[in-house]
């Protein structure tokens, strides 16, 4: 079920701004910031307000329709949850971001639960470090 259907089913209004924000998220080829969404929204809906973008993103996040990632620098970024769960390796040297499959953290989740009694929510993480290229140039 898509974002619009979930919003409608949960009793939330499908305003033109919300529909455009959802469309922008779906059409993004990468993770996108609220500011980038706002720029695209304003080009099509000139009277849009940045607070509408933030409120819509919070609602979509609360409903589990959008994932949020903070890569440590710059703005928080978003992507549609139905595009799949994954994590990111973010190079603190060059800023390159590499997607990592969710399954790579299954053992960590198990260890945290077994050894610490902590049930970690590992839905969408950014792991900071240095990529191979930056490490190679570090001699």
DSSP file (Angstrom, degrees, kcal/mol; ACC not computed):
  #  RESIDUE AA STRUCTURE BP1 BP2  ACC     N-H-->O    O-->H-N    N-H-->O    O-->H-N    TCO  KAPPA ALPHA  PHI   PSI    X-CA   Y-CA   Z-CA
    1    1 A X              0   0    0      0, 0.0    81,-0.0     0, 0.0     2,-0.0   0.000 360.0 360.0 360.0 131.4    0.0    0.0    0.0
    2    2 A X     >  -     0   0    0      1,-0.1     4,-2.2     4,-0.0     5,-0.2  -0.178 360.0 -97.4 -79.8 173.3    1.4    3.4   -1.0
    3    3 A X  H  > S+     0   0    0      1,-0.2     4,-2.7     2,-0.2     5,-0.2   0.905 121.2  50.5 -57.4 -47.2    1.8    6.6    1.1
    4    4 A X  H  > S+     0   0    0      1,-0.2     4,-2.3     2,-0.2    -1,-0.2   0.897 110.8  49.1 -62.8 -40.4   -1.4    8.2   -0.3
    5    5 A X  H  > S+     0   0    0      2,-0.2     4,-2.7     1,-0.2    -1,-0.2   0.905 111.9  48.6 -65.6 -40.9   -3.5    5.1    0.4
    6    6 A X  H  X S+     0   0    0     -4,-2.2     4,-2.3     2,-0.2     6,-0.2   0.929 111.4  49.7 -65.0 -45.1   -2.1    4.8    4.0
    7    7 A X  H  <>S+     0   0    0     -4,-2.7     5,-2.9     1,-0.2     4,-0.3   0.937 113.9  45.6 -57.8 -47.4   -2.8    8.5    4.7
    8    8 A X  H ><5S+     0   0    0     -4,-2.3     3,-1.4     1,-0.2    -2,-0.2   0.926 112.7  50.1 -62.3 -46.0   -6.3    8.2    3.4
    9    9 A X  H 3<5S+     0   0    0     -4,-2.7    -1,-0.2     1,-0.3    -2,-0.2   0.851 109.6  51.5 -62.3 -35.7   -7.0    4.9    5.3
   10   10 A X  T 3<5S-     0   0    0     -4,-2.3    -1,-0.3    -5,-0.2    -2,-0.2   0.411 122.2-106.3 -83.8   1.7   -5.7    6.5    8.6
   11   11 A X  T < 5S+     0   0    0     -3,-1.4     2,-0.3     1,-0.3    -3,-0.2   0.652  71.6 141.6  86.4  16.0   -8.0    9.5    8.1
   12   12 A X      < -     0   0    0     -5,-2.9    -1,-0.3    -6,-0.2     2,-0.1  -0.708  54.5-109.3 -92.4 143.8   -5.4   12.1    7.1
   13   13 A X        -     0   0    0     -2,-0.3     2,-1.0     1,-0.1    -1,-0.1  -0.403  15.9-138.4 -70.9 144.8   -6.3   14.6    4.4
   14   14 A X        -     0   0    0     -2,-0.1    -1,-0.1     4,-0.1     2,-0.0  -0.704  32.3-178.6-102.0  78.4   -4.6   14.4    1.0
   15   15 A X     >  -     0   0    0     -2,-1.0     4,-2.5     1,-0.1     5,-0.2  -0.329  41.2-109.8 -72.7 159.3   -3.9   18.0    0.4
   16   16 A X  H  > S+     0   0    0      1,-0.2     4,-2.2     2,-0.2     5,-0.2   0.892 120.4  52.5 -56.6 -38.9   -2.2   19.1   -2.9
   17   17 A X  H  > S+     0   0    0      2,-0.2     4,-2.6     1,-0.2    -1,-0.2   0.934 109.7  47.6 -64.0 -45.5    0.9   19.9   -0.9
   18   18 A X  H  > S+     0   0    0      1,-0.2     4,-2.5     2,-0.2     5,-0.2   0.912 111.4  51.0 -61.1 -42.6    1.1   16.5    0.7
   19   19 A X  H  X S+     0   0    0     -4,-2.5     4,-2.1     1,-0.2    -1,-0.2   0.897 111.9  47.1 -63.8 -39.4    0.5   14.8   -2.6
   20   20 A X  H  X S+     0   0    0     -4,-2.2     4,-2.8    -5,-0.2    -2,-0.2   0.899 110.6  51.9 -68.5 -40.5    3.3   16.7   -4.2
   21   21 A X  H  X S+     0   0    0     -4,-2.6     4,-2.4     2,-0.2    -2,-0.2   0.921 111.1  47.8 -61.4 -43.5    5.7   16.1   -1.3
   22   22 A X  H  X S+     0   0    0     -4,-2.5     4,-2.4     2,-0.2    -1,-0.2   0.911 111.9  50.0 -62.8 -42.7    5.0   12.3   -1.6
   23   23 A X  H  X S+     0   0    0     -4,-2.1     4,-2.2     2,-0.2    -2,-0.2   0.914 109.9  50.4 -62.2 -43.2    5.5   12.5   -5.4
   24   24 A X  H  X S+     0   0    0     -4,-2.8     4,-1.0     1,-0.2    -2,-0.2   0.915 110.9  49.4 -62.2 -43.4    8.9   14.3   -4.9
   25   25 A X  H >< S+     0   0    0     -4,-2.4     3,-0.5     1,-0.2    55,-0.4   0.922 112.2  47.8 -60.9 -44.8   10.0   11.7   -2.4
   26   26 A X  H 3< S+     0   0    0     -4,-2.4    -1,-0.2     1,-0.2    -2,-0.2   0.845 113.1  48.0 -65.9 -34.0    9.0    8.9   -4.7
   27   27 A X  H 3< S+     0   0    0     -4,-2.2    -1,-0.2    -5,-0.2    -2,-0.2   0.602  84.8 110.7 -84.8 -10.8   10.8   10.5   -7.7
   28   28 A X    <<  -     0   0    0     -4,-1.0     4,-0.1    -3,-0.5    -3,-0.0  -0.440  55.1-157.6 -67.6 133.5   14.0   11.2   -5.8
   29   29 A X  S    S+     0   0    0     -2,-0.2     2,-0.3     2,-0.1    -1,-0.1   0.464  78.4  20.3 -89.8  -1.4   16.9    9.1   -7.0
   30   30 A X  S    S-     0   0    0     48,-0.1     2,-0.1     0, 0.0    48,-0.1  -0.884 107.7 -61.6-148.3 177.4   18.7    9.6   -3.7
   31   31 A X        -     0   0    0     -2,-0.3     2,-0.4    48,-0.1    48,-0.2  -0.442  58.6-153.8 -65.3 143.8   18.0   10.5   -0.1
   32   32 A X  E     -A   78   0A   0     46,-2.3    46,-2.5    -2,-0.1     2,-0.1  -0.940   7.0-130.0-130.4 143.3   16.6   14.1   -0.1
   33   33 A X  E  >  -A   77   0A   0     -2,-0.4     4,-2.2    44,-0.2    44,-0.2  -0.449  28.1-112.7 -87.3 163.5   16.5   16.8    2.5
   34   34 A X  H  > S+     0   0    0     42,-0.6     4,-2.7     1,-0.2     5,-0.1   0.870 119.6  54.4 -60.8 -36.9   13.5   18.8    3.6
   35   35 A X  H  > S+     0   0    0      2,-0.2     4,-2.3     1,-0.2    -1,-0.2   0.891 107.6  48.6 -66.0 -39.7   15.0   21.9    2.0
   36   36 A X  H  > S+     0   0    0      2,-0.2     4,-2.0     1,-0.2    -2,-0.2   0.893 111.9  49.6 -67.0 -38.9   15.4   20.1   -1.4
   37   37 A X  H  X S+     0   0    0     -4,-2.2     4,-2.8     1,-0.2    -2,-0.2   0.936 110.2  51.4 -61.8 -45.7   11.8   18.9   -1.2
   38   38 A X  H  X S+     0   0    0     -4,-2.7     4,-3.0     1,-0.2    -2,-0.2   0.901 107.2  52.6 -59.2 -43.7   10.8   22.5   -0.4
   39   39 A X  H  X S+     0   0    0     -4,-2.3     4,-1.4     1,-0.2    -1,-0.2   0.926 113.5  43.3 -58.6 -45.7   12.6   23.8   -3.4
   40   40 A X  H  X S+     0   0    0     -4,-2.0     4,-0.8     2,-0.2    -2,-0.2   0.894 114.0  51.2 -67.4 -39.5   10.9   21.4   -5.7
   41   41 A X  H >X S+     0   0    0     -4,-2.8     4,-2.8     1,-0.2     3,-1.0   0.921 107.6  52.5 -63.3 -44.8    7.5   22.0   -4.1
   42   42 A X  H 3< S+     0   0    0     -4,-3.0    -1,-0.2     1,-0.3    -2,-0.2   0.825 102.1  59.7 -62.2 -32.2    7.8   25.8   -4.5
   43   43 A X  H 3< S+     0   0    0     -4,-1.4    -1,-0.3    -5,-0.2    -2,-0.2   0.771 120.3  27.4 -68.1 -23.1    8.6   25.4   -8.2
   44   44 A X  H << S+     0   0    0     -3,-1.0     2,-0.3    -4,-0.8    -2,-0.2   0.645 133.9  31.9-109.5 -21.9    5.2   23.7   -8.6
   45   45 A X    ><  -     0   0    0     -4,-2.8     3,-2.1    -5,-0.2    -1,-0.2  -0.731  69.2-171.8-138.2  83.4    3.2   25.2   -5.7
   46   46 A X  T 3  S+     0   0    0      1,-0.3    -4,-0.1    -2,-0.3    -1,-0.1   0.688  81.3  56.2 -57.4 -24.1    4.5   28.8   -5.2
   47   47 A X  T 3  S+     0   0    0      2,-0.1    -1,-0.3    -5,-0.0    -5,-0.1   0.288  79.8 127.6 -93.5  12.2    2.5   29.4   -2.0
   48   48 A X    <   -     0   0    0     -3,-2.1     2,-0.4    -7,-0.1     3,-0.0  -0.262  49.2-143.0 -67.3 156.3    4.0   26.3   -0.2
   49   49 A X    >>  -     0   0    0      1,-0.1     4,-1.1    -8,-0.0     3,-1.0  -0.956  15.4-131.3-124.3 140.3    5.5   26.8    3.2
   50   50 A X  H 3> S+     0   0    0     -2,-0.4     4,-2.2     1,-0.3     5,-0.2   0.827 108.5  62.0 -59.5 -31.9    8.6   25.0    4.6
   51   51 A X  H 3> S+     0   0    0      1,-0.2     4,-2.7     2,-0.2    -1,-0.3   0.835  98.4  56.5 -65.2 -30.2    6.7   24.1    7.8
   52   52 A X  H <> S+     0   0    0     -3,-1.0     4,-2.4     2,-0.2    -1,-0.2   0.897 106.3  50.4 -64.4 -39.9    4.2   22.1    5.6
   53   53 A X  H  X S+     0   0    0     -4,-1.1     4,-2.6     2,-0.2    -2,-0.2   0.948 112.8  45.5 -62.9 -48.7    7.2   20.0    4.4
   54   54 A X  H  X S+     0   0    0     -4,-2.2     4,-2.4     1,-0.2    -2,-0.2   0.909 114.0  48.3 -63.3 -42.6    8.4   19.4    7.9
   55   55 A X  H  X S+     0   0    0     -4,-2.7     4,-2.2     2,-0.2    -1,-0.2   0.911 113.1  48.2 -64.0 -41.4    5.0   18.6    9.3
   56   56 A X  H  X S+     0   0    0     -4,-2.4     4,-2.8     2,-0.2     5,-0.2   0.916 111.3  49.8 -65.8 -42.8    4.3   16.2    6.3
   57   57 A X  H  X S+     0   0    0     -4,-2.6     4,-2.5     2,-0.2    -2,-0.2   0.904 110.6  50.5 -62.5 -41.2    7.7   14.5    6.8
   58   58 A X  H  X S+     0   0    0     -4,-2.4     4,-2.6     2,-0.2    -2,-0.2   0.914 112.1  47.4 -62.7 -42.7    7.0   14.0   10.5
   59   59 A X  H  X S+     0   0    0     -4,-2.2     4,-1.9     2,-0.2    -2,-0.2   0.938 113.3  47.2 -63.3 -47.4    3.6   12.5    9.8
   60   60 A X  H  <>S+     0   0    0     -4,-2.8     5,-2.9     1,-0.2     6,-1.0   0.876 113.5  49.2 -63.2 -37.3    5.0   10.2    7.1
   61   61 A X  H ><5S+     0   0    0     -4,-2.5     3,-1.5     4,-0.2    -1,-0.2   0.924 109.1  51.9 -66.0 -45.1    7.8    9.2    9.5
   62   62 A X  H 3<5S+     0   0    0     -4,-2.6    -2,-0.2     1,-0.3    -1,-0.2   0.841 110.3  49.4 -60.1 -35.0    5.3    8.5   12.4
   63   63 A X  T 3<5S-     0   0    0     -4,-1.9    -1,-0.3    -5,-0.2    -2,-0.2   0.439 116.6-115.4 -85.1   0.0    3.3    6.3   10.0
   64   64 A X  T < 5S+     0   0    0     -3,-1.5    -3,-0.2     2,-0.2    -2,-0.1   0.699  85.4 116.2  75.8  19.7    6.4    4.4    9.0
   65   65 A X  S   <S+     0   0    0     -5,-2.9    16,-2.4    -6,-0.2    17,-0.5   0.654  71.8  41.1 -93.8 -18.2    6.2    5.6    5.4
   66   66 A X  E     -B   80   0A   0     -6,-1.0     2,-0.4    14,-0.3    14,-0.2  -0.986  69.7-146.4-132.6 139.8    9.4    7.6    5.3
   67   67 A X  E     -B   79   0A   0     12,-3.1    12,-1.8    -2,-0.4     2,-0.4  -0.838  13.4-150.7-103.9 146.5   12.8    6.8    6.8
   68   68 A X  E     -B   78   0A   0     -2,-0.4     2,-0.4    10,-0.2    10,-0.2  -0.913  10.8-172.1-117.1 141.2   15.1    9.5    8.1
   69   69 A X  E     -B   77   0A   0      8,-2.9     8,-3.1    -2,-0.4     2,-0.6  -0.997  12.3-162.6-137.1 135.0   18.9    9.5    8.2
   70   70 A X        -     0   0    0     -2,-0.4    56,-0.2     6,-0.2     6,-0.1  -0.961   3.4-170.6-113.1 112.7   21.3   11.9    9.8
   71   71 A X        -     0   0    0     -2,-0.6    -1,-0.1     4,-0.4     4,-0.1   0.249  48.7-105.9 -91.0  13.9   24.8   11.4    8.3
   72   72 A X  S    S+     0   0    0      2,-0.1     2,-0.4    56,-0.0     4,-0.1  -0.030  98.6  58.7  92.8 -33.0   26.4   13.7   10.9
   73   73 A X  S    S+     0   0    0      2,-0.1    -2,-0.3    -2,-0.0     2,-0.0  -0.977  99.2   4.3-129.9 144.0   27.0   16.7    8.6
   74   74 A X  S    S-     0   0    0     -2,-0.4    -2,-0.1    -4,-0.1     3,-0.1  -0.224 103.5 -23.3  78.3-171.5   24.5   18.7    6.7
   75   75 A X        -     0   0    0      1,-0.1    -4,-0.4    -5,-0.1    -2,-0.1  -0.270  69.6 -97.1 -75.5 158.0   20.7   18.3    6.8
   76   76 A X        -     0   0    0     -6,-0.1   -42,-0.6    -4,-0.1     2,-0.3  -0.458  45.0-146.3 -64.7 144.2   18.8   15.2    7.8
   77   77 A X  E     -AB  33  69A   0     -8,-3.1    -8,-2.9   -44,-0.2     2,-0.3  -0.831  10.6-156.2-120.6 158.4   17.7   13.3    4.7
   78   78 A X  E     +AB  32  68A   0    -46,-2.5   -46,-2.3    -2,-0.3     2,-0.3  -0.891  11.2 177.7-131.5 155.7   14.6   11.2    3.9
   79   79 A X  E     - B   0  67A   0    -12,-1.8   -12,-3.1    -2,-0.3     2,-0.3  -0.976  42.4 -90.1-154.1 157.6   13.5    8.4    1.6
   80   80 A X  E >   - B   0  66A   0    -55,-0.4     3,-1.8    -2,-0.3   -14,-0.3  -0.490  31.4-140.0 -70.0 128.1   10.4    6.4    1.1
   81   81 A X  G >  S+     0   0    0    -16,-2.4     3,-1.9     1,-0.3   -15,-0.2   0.808  97.6  66.4 -61.1 -32.1   10.4    3.3    3.3
   82   82 A X  G 3  S+     0   0    0    -17,-0.5    -1,-0.3     1,-0.3     3,-0.1   0.616  84.3  74.1 -69.8  -8.9    8.9    1.1    0.6
   83   83 A X  G <  S-     0   0    0     -3,-1.8    -1,-0.3     1,-0.2    -2,-0.2   0.467 116.3 -92.6 -79.5  -0.6   12.1    1.6   -1.4
   84   84 A X    <   -     0   0    0     -3,-1.9     2,-0.4    -4,-0.1    -1,-0.2  -0.052  35.3 -82.6 109.6 152.9   13.7   -0.8    1.1
   85   85 A X        +     0   0    0     -3,-0.1    17,-0.7    -2,-0.1     2,-0.3  -0.747  56.7 142.1 -91.8 137.2   15.6   -0.8    4.3
   86   86 A X  E     -C  101   0B   0     -2,-0.4     2,-0.2    37,-0.4    15,-0.2  -0.965  35.9-130.7-161.8 169.2   19.3   -0.2    4.2
   87   87 A X  E     -C  100   0B   0     13,-3.2    13,-3.1    -2,-0.3     2,-0.4  -0.696  20.5-125.2-122.2 174.9   22.1    1.5    6.1
   88   88 A X  E     -Cd  99 126B   0     37,-2.4    39,-3.2    11,-0.3     2,-0.6  -0.971   5.5-152.9-131.8 140.3   24.9    3.8    5.0
   89   89 A X  E     -Cd  98 127B   0      9,-2.8     9,-2.5    -2,-0.4     2,-0.5  -0.961  25.4-164.8-103.7 119.8   28.6    3.9    5.4
   90   90 A X  E     -Cd  97 128B   0     37,-2.8    39,-2.0    -2,-0.6     2,-0.5  -0.932  13.2-138.1-116.5 121.8   29.6    7.6    5.3
   91   91 A X  E  >  - d   0 129B   0      5,-2.8     4,-1.3    -2,-0.5    39,-0.3  -0.643   5.0-159.8 -80.0 124.3   33.2    8.7    4.7
   92   92 A X  T  4 S+     0   0    0     37,-3.9    38,-0.2    -2,-0.5    -1,-0.1   0.597  89.6  54.4 -77.8 -10.2   34.2   11.5    6.9
   93   93 A X  T  4 S+     0   0    0     36,-0.4    -1,-0.1     3,-0.1    37,-0.1   0.943 129.0   5.7 -84.4 -58.5   37.1   12.3    4.5
   94   94 A X  T  4 S-     0   0    0      2,-0.1    -2,-0.1     0, 0.0    36,-0.1   0.542  92.7-120.2-108.0 -10.0   35.4   12.7    1.1
   95   95 A X     <  +     0   0    0     -4,-1.3    -3,-0.1     1,-0.3    35,-0.0   0.459  54.7 157.3  85.8  -0.1   31.7   12.5    2.1
   96   96 A X        -     0   0    0     -6,-0.1    -5,-2.8     1,-0.1     2,-0.5  -0.315  28.1-152.7 -60.5 141.0   31.0    9.5   -0.1
   97   97 A X  E     -C   90   0B   0     -7,-0.2     2,-0.4    -9,-0.0    -7,-0.2  -0.979  10.6-171.2-121.6 127.3   28.0    7.5    1.0
   98   98 A X  E     -C   89   0B   0     -9,-2.5    -9,-2.8    -2,-0.5     2,-0.2  -0.960  21.9-126.9-119.0 132.4   27.7    3.7    0.3
   99   99 A X  E     -C   88   0B   0     -2,-0.4     2,-0.4   -11,-0.2   -11,-0.3  -0.559  23.3-163.1 -77.1 142.2   24.5    1.8    1.0
  100  100 A X  E     -C   87   0B   0    -13,-3.1   -13,-3.2    -2,-0.2    -2,-0.0  -0.985  24.6-108.1-127.0 136.0   24.8   -1.3    3.1
  101  101 A X  E >   -C   86   0B   0     -2,-0.4     3,-1.4   -15,-0.2     4,-0.2  -0.283  22.6-124.3 -63.5 146.9   22.2   -4.1    3.3
  102  102 A X  G >  S+     0   0    0    -17,-0.7     3,-2.0     1,-0.3     4,-0.2   0.829 106.7  69.0 -59.7 -34.2   20.2   -4.4    6.5
  103  103 A X  G >  S+     0   0    0      1,-0.3     3,-1.4     2,-0.2     4,-0.4   0.731  82.0  74.5 -61.3 -22.1   21.3   -8.0    6.9
  104  104 A X  G <  S+     0   0    0     -3,-1.4    -1,-0.3     1,-0.3     4,-0.2   0.723  99.4  45.6 -63.8 -19.8   24.9   -6.8    7.7
  105  105 A X  G <> S+     0   0    0     -3,-2.0     4,-2.4    -4,-0.2    -1,-0.3   0.361  81.3  98.5-105.6   4.7   23.7   -5.7   11.1
  106  106 A X  H <> S+     0   0    0     -3,-1.4     4,-2.2     1,-0.2    -1,-0.1   0.910  85.3  49.3 -58.5 -43.1   21.6   -8.8   12.1
  107  107 A X  H  > S+     0   0    0     -4,-0.4     4,-2.7     1,-0.2    -1,-0.2   0.904 109.6  51.8 -65.1 -40.5   24.5  -10.2   14.2
  108  108 A X  H  > S+     0   0    0     -4,-0.2     4,-2.7     2,-0.2     5,-0.2   0.929 109.2  50.2 -60.0 -45.5   25.0   -6.9   16.0
  109  109 A X  H  X S+     0   0    0     -4,-2.4     4,-1.9     1,-0.2    11,-0.3   0.914 112.0  48.3 -58.7 -43.4   21.3   -6.8   16.8
  110  110 A X  H  X S+     0   0    0     -4,-2.2     4,-3.0     2,-0.2     5,-0.2   0.922 111.7  48.7 -63.5 -45.8   21.5  -10.3   18.2
  111  111 A X  H  X>S+     0   0    0     -4,-2.7     4,-3.0     1,-0.2     5,-0.6   0.906 110.1  51.8 -62.7 -42.9   24.6   -9.6   20.3
  112  112 A X  H  X5S+     0   0    0     -4,-2.7     6,-2.1     1,-0.2     4,-1.3   0.894 114.8  42.5 -62.1 -39.7   23.1   -6.4   21.8
  113  113 A X  H  X5S+     0   0    0     -4,-1.9     4,-1.2     4,-0.3    -2,-0.2   0.936 119.8  42.2 -71.2 -46.9   20.0   -8.4   22.8
  114  114 A X  H  <5S+     0   0    0     -4,-3.0    -2,-0.2    -5,-0.2    -3,-0.2   0.940 125.8  30.1 -66.2 -49.7   21.9  -11.4   24.1
  115  115 A X  H  <5S+     0   0    0     -4,-3.0    -3,-0.2    -5,-0.2    -1,-0.2   0.765 135.8  22.3 -87.2 -26.8   24.7   -9.7   25.9
  116  116 A X  H  <<S-     0   0    0     -4,-1.3    -3,-0.2    -5,-0.6    -2,-0.2   0.465  92.1-123.1-121.0  -4.9   23.1   -6.4   27.0
  117  117 A X     <  +     0   0    0     -4,-1.2     2,-0.6    -5,-0.3    -4,-0.3   0.781  67.0 139.6  65.2  24.9   19.3   -7.2   27.0
  118  118 A X        -     0   0    0     -6,-2.1     2,-1.2    -7,-0.1    -1,-0.2  -0.907  46.1-154.8-110.7 117.5   19.0   -4.3   24.6
  119  119 A X        -     0   0    0     -2,-0.6     2,-0.1    -3,-0.1    -9,-0.1  -0.749  24.1-153.1 -91.6  93.5   16.6   -4.6   21.7
  120  120 A X        -     0   0    0     -2,-1.2     2,-1.0   -11,-0.3    -7,-0.1  -0.399  13.1-137.9 -74.3 140.2   18.1   -2.1   19.2
  121  121 A X        +     0   0    0     -2,-0.1     2,-0.6     1,-0.1     3,-0.3  -0.821  29.9 171.6 -94.6  94.1   16.0   -0.4   16.6
  122  122 A X        +     0   0    0     -2,-1.0     3,-0.2     1,-0.2   -17,-0.1  -0.404  26.9 130.2-103.8  54.9   18.4   -0.6   13.6
  123  123 A X  S    S-     0   0    0     -2,-0.6   -37,-0.4     1,-0.2     2,-0.3   0.905  79.7  -0.6 -76.8 -42.7   16.0    0.6   10.9
  124  124 A X  S    S+     0   0    0     -3,-0.3     2,-0.3   -39,-0.1    -1,-0.2  -0.760  76.6 171.4-156.9  98.5   18.2    3.2    9.2
  125  125 A X        -     0   0    0     -2,-0.3   -37,-2.4    -3,-0.2     2,-0.5  -0.777  25.3-150.6-115.7 154.4   21.7    4.0   10.3
  126  126 A X  E     -d   88   0B   0     -2,-0.3     2,-0.6   -56,-0.2   -37,-0.2  -0.995  14.5-161.0-118.5 124.7   24.6    6.0    9.2
  127  127 A X  E     -d   89   0B   0    -39,-3.2   -37,-2.8    -2,-0.5     2,-0.2  -0.930  11.9-146.7-108.7 118.5   28.0    4.7   10.2
  128  128 A X  E     +d   90   0B   0     -2,-0.6     2,-0.3   -39,-0.2   -37,-0.2  -0.591  42.6 107.1 -87.2 145.5   30.8    7.2   10.0
  129  129 A X  E     -d   91   0B   0    -39,-2.0   -37,-3.9    -2,-0.2     2,-0.4  -0.907  65.7 -64.6-179.6-154.6   34.3    6.3    9.1
  130  130 A X        -     0   0    0     -2,-0.3   -39,-0.1   -39,-0.3   -40,-0.0  -0.986  42.3-129.3-126.7 133.5   36.9    6.5    6.2
  131  131 A X     >  -     0   0    0     -2,-0.4     4,-2.4     1,-0.1     5,-0.2  -0.182  32.1 -99.8 -73.9 169.7   36.5    4.9    2.8
  132  132 A X  H  > S+     0   0    0      1,-0.2     4,-2.2     2,-0.2     5,-0.1   0.894 121.6  50.7 -56.7 -44.7   39.2    2.7    1.2
  133  133 A X  H  > S+     0   0    0      1,-0.2     4,-1.5     2,-0.2    -1,-0.2   0.911 111.8  45.7 -65.1 -43.1   40.4    5.6   -1.0
  134  134 A X  H  4 S+     0   0    0      1,-0.2    -1,-0.2     2,-0.2    -2,-0.2   0.883 113.1  50.5 -68.3 -37.8   40.7    8.1    1.8
  135  135 A X  H >< S+     0   0    0     -4,-2.4     3,-1.3     1,-0.2    -2,-0.2   0.887 108.1  53.6 -65.6 -37.8   42.5    5.5    4.0
  136  136 A X  H >< S+     0   0    0     -4,-2.2     3,-0.6     1,-0.3    -1,-0.2   0.840 108.0  50.0 -66.3 -33.0   44.9    4.7    1.1
  137  137 A X  T 3< S+     0   0    0     -4,-1.5    -1,-0.3     1,-0.2    -2,-0.2   0.377  93.0  81.0 -84.6   4.8   45.8    8.4    0.8
  138  138 A X  T <         0   0    0     -3,-1.3    -1,-0.2     1,-0.2    -2,-0.1   0.364 360.0 360.0 -92.5   3.3   46.5    8.7    4.5
  139  139 A X    <         0   0    0     -3,-0.6    -1,-0.2    -4,-0.1    -2,-0.1   0.450 360.0 360.0 -41.1 360.0   50.0    7.3    4.5
